[in-house]
Amino acid sequence: PWVCCLQAVVGLTYQTMDNLDGKQARRTGTSSPLGLIFDHGIDALVVTIGGLSLSAIFQLGCTWKTLLFWISGAGGFYMASWQEYYCDEFDLPPINGPSEGILIFTALEILTAVKGPGIWHAETLVPGLQNNSVFVLGLAIGALVTIIGNAVAVYKSEYRTKHLNVSFVRALSKALPFLALNALAYAWLRLSKKNIMELHPRLVIWTLGLAFAKLVMLLIVAHMCREEYHPWRRSIMPIFFMAAHVCYSVIQNNYSSLDEKQIIEELFFVSVLAYSHMAYSLVRDCCEILDIYCFTIKKKASKSV
């Protein structure tokens, strides 16, 4: 129970700090593009950190439920950032993850602490269907509705047509890397004869999470700099090729020569390097261009009389 209560406190603390940091920066005159990068960058990582923590509390296990739970959160985040890029505004729906979503999760965490995690394994009115399955499917449907709303907003966006002069099909194509990443990952996990998701769930989710976080950060930086977004990056391609290779080998019954554990470890290593290099480069460039420090406030030079 204490773990559920701790998660509830941490979630509310994160939500409060996430809502206050921008106001504090503007109040003190220290707001900058670097702060925007840190804000959204941490949010992108929290999708994976929080997703794994909540998956444990809701007893989703090393199954499709955990993967779908993570995809629902990451998909909503990515498509909201995608909409911001093509609409030039960050417009969240009335019921959204950062606000009401965290409050709902907090209430469910407290409920789990009181009733025990066994409530999520209890069957619903439909025999064989557990409460956590209904919860994950409901979350996925809600995420899909939100994503459709993002697409409709971009389709109607005057900023996209008049300022960016980009067709809707071309705008939609920028979401393909994220969709392909998750589709190949799901196919791999479904076809895996060694059940790689059950053996190494954290490696799988973190590999996807770091690749997703990099795609989101590049999208945010492109919007901030008024540049074209190029999601097909060299550091992302190995993940696509390896996942496709595993799926093809399974289909061709040439599975015995594959070491899935080594493959997922190598992909995780590539994801860590790619994300770390991107984060370091962005912070360094922002500090140099804006003449600011990363974690401290630079003192202003005193004016000579």
C-alpha positions as CSV (number, residue, x, y, z in Angstrom):
1,P,0.0,0.0,0.0
2,W,2.8,2.5,0.8
3,V,4.1,2.2,-2.7
4,C,0.7,3.2,-4.1
5,C,0.5,6.2,-1.7
6,L,4.1,7.2,-2.6
7,Q,3.2,7.1,-6.3
8,A,0.2,9.3,-5.7
9,V,2.2,11.9,-3.8
10,V,5.0,11.9,-6.4
11,G,2.4,12.2,-9.2
12,L,0.7,15.2,-7.6
13,T,4.1,16.8,-6.8
14,Y,5.2,16.4,-10.4
15,Q,1.9,17.9,-11.7
16,T,2.2,20.9,-9.4
17,M,5.8,21.6,-10.3
18,D,5.1,21.1,-14.0
19,N,2.4,23.7,-13.8
20,L,4.4,26.2,-11.7
21,D,7.8,26.2,-13.5
22,G,6.7,28.3,-16.5
23,K,5.0,30.9,-14.3
24,Q,8.0,31.1,-12.0
25,A,10.4,31.6,-14.9
26,R,8.2,34.4,-16.4
27,R,7.8,36.0,-13.0
28,T,11.6,36.1,-12.4
29,G,12.4,37.0,-16.0
30,T,14.4,33.8,-16.6
31,S,12.2,32.1,-19.2
32,S,14.1,30.9,-22.3
33,P,13.9,28.3,-25.0
34,L,16.2,26.1,-22.9
35,G,13.5,26.0,-20.2
36,L,10.9,24.9,-22.8
37,I,13.2,22.1,-23.9
38,F,13.7,21.0,-20.3
39,D,10.0,21.2,-19.6
40,H,8.8,19.1,-22.5
41,G,11.9,16.9,-22.4
42,I,11.2,15.8,-18.8
43,D,7.5,15.4,-19.7
44,A,8.5,13.0,-22.5
45,L,10.6,10.9,-20.1
46,V,7.8,10.9,-17.5
47,V,5.6,9.1,-20.0
48,T,7.9,6.1,-19.7
49,I,8.8,6.5,-16.0
50,G,5.1,7.0,-15.0
51,G,3.9,4.4,-17.4
52,L,6.1,1.6,-15.9
53,S,5.2,2.7,-12.3
54,L,1.4,2.7,-13.0
55,S,1.7,-0.6,-14.9
56,A,3.0,-2.2,-11.8
57,I,0.4,-0.6,-9.5
58,F,-2.5,-1.7,-11.9
59,Q,-1.0,-5.2,-12.2
60,L,-0.7,-5.1,-15.9
61,G,2.2,-7.5,-15.9
62,C,4.7,-8.3,-18.7
63,T,1.9,-8.4,-21.3
64,W,0.3,-6.5,-24.1
65,K,-1.5,-4.5,-21.5
66,T,1.7,-2.7,-20.4
67,L,2.7,-2.0,-24.0
68,L,-0.7,-0.7,-24.9
69,F,-0.8,1.4,-21.8
70,W,2.5,3.0,-22.7
71,I,1.5,3.5,-26.4
72,S,-1.7,5.3,-25.3
73,G,0.3,7.8,-23.2
74,A,3.1,8.2,-25.7
75,G,0.7,8.5,-28.7
76,G,-1.3,11.2,-27.0
77,F,1.8,13.2,-26.1
78,Y,3.4,12.9,-29.6
79,M,0.3,13.8,-31.5
80,A,-0.4,16.8,-29.2
81,S,3.2,18.0,-30.0
82,W,2.5,17.3,-33.7
83,Q,-0.6,19.4,-33.5
84,E,1.3,22.2,-31.8
85,Y,3.8,22.2,-34.7
86,Y,1.2,22.6,-37.4
87,C,-1.3,24.8,-35.5
88,D,1.2,27.0,-33.6
89,E,-0.7,26.5,-30.4
90,F,-0.7,23.9,-27.6
91,D,-4.4,23.2,-27.2
92,L,-5.3,20.4,-24.8
93,P,-8.8,18.9,-24.7
94,P,-11.1,19.6,-21.7
95,I,-10.1,16.2,-20.2
96,N,-6.4,15.6,-20.7
97,G,-3.5,13.6,-19.3
98,P,-1.5,16.4,-17.6
99,S,-4.4,17.7,-15.6
100,E,-7.4,15.4,-15.1
101,G,-5.4,12.3,-16.1
102,I,-3.0,12.6,-13.2
103,L,-5.8,13.3,-10.8
104,I,-7.7,10.2,-12.0
105,F,-4.5,8.1,-11.7
106,T,-3.9,9.5,-8.2
107,A,-7.5,8.5,-7.1
108,L,-6.9,5.0,-8.6
109,E,-3.6,4.7,-6.8
110,I,-5.2,5.6,-3.4
111,L,-8.0,3.1,-4.2
112,T,-5.4,0.4,-4.9
113,A,-3.7,1.2,-1.6
114,V,-7.0,0.9,0.3
115,K,-8.5,-2.1,-1.5
116,G,-5.3,-3.9,-2.5
117,P,-3.9,-4.6,-5.9
118,G,-6.1,-7.7,-6.2
119,I,-9.0,-5.5,-7.4
120,W,-7.3,-5.2,-10.8
121,H,-7.2,-9.0,-11.3
122,A,-10.9,-9.3,-10.4
123,E,-13.2,-10.2,-13.3
124,T,-15.8,-7.9,-14.7
125,L,-19.3,-8.8,-15.8
126,V,-17.7,-10.3,-18.8
127,P,-16.2,-13.7,-17.9
128,G,-12.4,-13.8,-18.4
129,L,-12.1,-10.0,-18.7
130,Q,-10.2,-8.4,-15.8
131,N,-10.6,-4.9,-14.4
132,N,-7.2,-3.8,-15.6
133,S,-8.0,-5.0,-19.1
134,V,-11.1,-2.8,-19.2
135,F,-9.1,0.1,-17.8
136,V,-6.3,-0.3,-20.5
137,L,-8.8,-0.7,-23.3
138,G,-10.8,2.4,-22.1
139,L,-7.6,4.4,-21.9
140,A,-6.6,3.3,-25.4
141,I,-10.0,4.3,-26.8
142,G,-9.7,7.7,-25.1
143,A,-6.2,8.2,-26.5
144,L,-7.5,7.3,-30.0
145,V,-10.3,9.8,-29.8
146,T,-7.8,12.5,-28.7
147,I,-5.5,11.6,-31.6
148,I,-8.4,11.9,-34.0
149,G,-9.1,15.3,-32.6
150,N,-5.4,16.3,-33.1
151,A,-5.7,15.2,-36.8
152,V,-8.9,17.2,-37.3
153,A,-7.3,20.3,-35.8
154,V,-4.3,20.0,-38.1
155,Y,-6.6,19.4,-41.1
156,K,-8.5,22.6,-40.4
157,S,-5.4,24.7,-39.4
158,E,-5.0,27.9,-41.3
159,Y,-1.5,28.2,-39.9
160,R,-0.5,25.0,-41.7
161,T,-2.0,26.1,-45.0
162,K,-1.1,29.8,-45.0
163,H,2.2,30.0,-43.0
164,L,3.8,26.6,-43.5
165,N,2.2,25.9,-46.9
166,V,2.2,22.2,-46.2
167,S,-0.5,19.7,-47.3
168,F,-2.3,17.6,-44.8
169,V,-0.9,14.4,-46.3
170,R,2.6,15.7,-45.9
171,A,1.9,16.8,-42.3
172,L,0.4,13.4,-41.6
173,S,3.5,11.7,-42.9
174,K,5.6,13.2,-40.2
175,A,3.8,11.0,-37.7
176,L,4.8,7.8,-39.6
177,P,8.1,7.2,-37.8
178,F,6.3,7.1,-34.4
179,L,3.5,4.9,-35.8
180,A,6.0,2.6,-37.5
181,L,8.1,2.3,-34.4
182,N,5.2,1.1,-32.3
183,A,3.7,-1.1,-35.0
184,L,7.0,-3.0,-35.5
185,A,7.5,-3.2,-31.7
186,Y,4.1,-4.7,-31.3
187,A,4.6,-7.1,-34.2
188,W,8.0,-8.2,-32.7
189,L,6.5,-8.8,-29.2
190,R,3.6,-10.8,-30.7
191,L,5.8,-12.9,-32.9
192,S,8.6,-13.4,-30.3
193,K,8.9,-17.1,-29.5
194,K,11.0,-16.4,-26.5
195,N,8.5,-13.8,-25.3
196,I,11.0,-11.0,-25.0
197,M,8.4,-8.7,-23.4
198,E,8.1,-11.1,-20.5
199,L,11.8,-11.7,-20.1
200,H,12.9,-8.0,-20.4
201,P,9.9,-5.7,-20.1
202,R,11.8,-2.7,-18.8
203,L,14.4,-2.9,-21.6
204,V,11.6,-3.1,-24.2
205,I,9.6,-0.1,-22.9
206,W,12.7,2.0,-22.2
207,T,14.1,1.4,-25.7
208,L,10.8,2.6,-27.1
209,G,10.5,5.4,-24.6
210,L,13.9,6.9,-25.4
211,A,13.3,6.7,-29.1
212,F,9.9,8.4,-28.6
213,A,11.4,11.1,-26.4
214,K,14.0,11.9,-29.1
215,L,11.3,12.2,-31.8
216,V,9.2,14.5,-29.5
217,M,12.2,16.7,-28.6
218,L,13.2,17.1,-32.3
219,L,9.6,18.1,-33.1
220,I,9.6,20.7,-30.3
221,V,12.9,22.1,-31.4
222,A,11.8,22.3,-35.0
223,H,8.7,24.2,-33.9
224,M,10.7,26.5,-31.7
225,C,13.2,27.3,-34.4
226,R,10.5,27.5,-37.2
227,E,12.3,24.8,-39.1
228,E,11.0,21.8,-41.0
229,Y,10.6,18.7,-38.9
230,H,12.7,15.7,-40.1
231,P,11.8,12.7,-38.0
232,W,13.7,10.1,-40.0
233,R,17.0,10.1,-38.1
234,R,19.9,7.8,-38.5
235,S,19.9,7.0,-34.8
236,I,16.3,5.8,-35.1
237,M,16.8,3.6,-38.2
238,P,18.6,0.7,-36.4
239,I,15.5,0.1,-34.3
240,F,13.3,-0.2,-37.3
241,F,15.6,-2.5,-39.2
242,M,16.2,-4.8,-36.3
243,A,12.6,-5.1,-35.4
244,A,11.7,-5.7,-39.0
245,H,14.5,-8.3,-39.3
246,V,13.3,-10.2,-36.2
247,C,9.7,-10.3,-37.5
248,Y,10.8,-11.4,-41.0
249,S,13.0,-14.2,-39.5
250,V,10.2,-15.5,-37.4
251,I,7.8,-15.5,-40.4
252,Q,10.5,-17.4,-42.5
253,N,11.1,-19.9,-39.7
254,N,14.7,-18.8,-39.4
255,Y,14.4,-18.1,-35.7
256,S,17.0,-20.3,-34.2
257,S,20.0,-18.0,-35.1
258,L,18.4,-15.0,-33.4
259,D,19.4,-13.9,-29.9
260,E,16.6,-11.6,-28.9
261,K,18.1,-10.7,-25.6
262,Q,21.2,-9.4,-27.2
263,I,19.2,-7.6,-29.8
264,I,17.1,-5.7,-27.3
265,E,20.2,-4.9,-25.3
266,E,21.9,-3.5,-28.3
267,L,18.9,-1.4,-29.3
268,F,18.6,-0.1,-25.8
269,F,22.3,0.9,-25.9
270,V,21.7,2.7,-29.2
271,S,18.7,4.5,-27.8
272,V,20.6,5.7,-24.7
273,L,23.5,7.0,-26.8
274,A,21.2,8.7,-29.3
275,Y,19.1,10.4,-26.6
276,S,22.1,11.4,-24.5
277,H,23.9,12.9,-27.5
278,M,20.8,14.9,-28.5
279,A,20.1,16.2,-25.0
280,Y,23.7,17.2,-24.5
281,S,23.9,18.9,-27.9
282,L,20.7,20.8,-27.4
283,V,21.6,22.1,-23.9
284,R,25.1,23.1,-25.0
285,D,23.9,24.9,-28.1
286,C,21.1,26.8,-26.2
287,C,23.6,27.9,-23.6
288,E,26.1,29.1,-26.1
289,I,23.6,30.9,-28.4
290,L,21.6,32.5,-25.5
291,D,24.6,33.2,-23.3
292,I,23.1,31.5,-20.3
293,Y,24.0,28.8,-17.9
294,C,22.1,25.5,-17.6
295,F,21.3,25.1,-13.9
296,T,22.2,28.5,-12.5
297,I,21.2,32.1,-13.4
298,K,24.0,34.1,-14.9
299,K,24.6,37.4,-13.2
300,K,24.0,40.5,-15.3
301,A,27.0,42.7,-15.9
302,S,26.8,45.8,-13.8
303,K,26.5,49.0,-15.8
304,S,29.3,51.5,-15.4
305,V,28.3,55.0,-14.5
